[in-house]
Amino acid sequence: MDGDGVIDFDPAVYDFSVPDYFLHTASIRFEPSNRYSLTLGVRNVFDRKPPKITSEDPFVNTIANVPLQAGFDVRGRTFFVNAQAKIF
């Protein structure tokens, strides 16, 4: 950190750029009547791992685009179910 209060990362040591990263989600919805519906789906269908950033510093997390892991799916493939019922 220098006098302006901003932490400066040496680009020779820290490379926080990553390639493009695409995820696919699929779902199907059943509506057996006007009152009920059921949605089943899967997020990250192909179970893609997030790209790694490079860093020689062992204290920098390398499995996301920032040390706090914002912006990437770090859980992998997940499944979901959503049930709805109309009362009126």
Secondary structure, DSSP 8 states (H G I E B T S, - for coil): --TTS-----TTTEE---------EEEEEE-SSSSEEEEEEEESTT-------EES-TTS--SSSSTT-TTS--S-SEEEEEEEE---
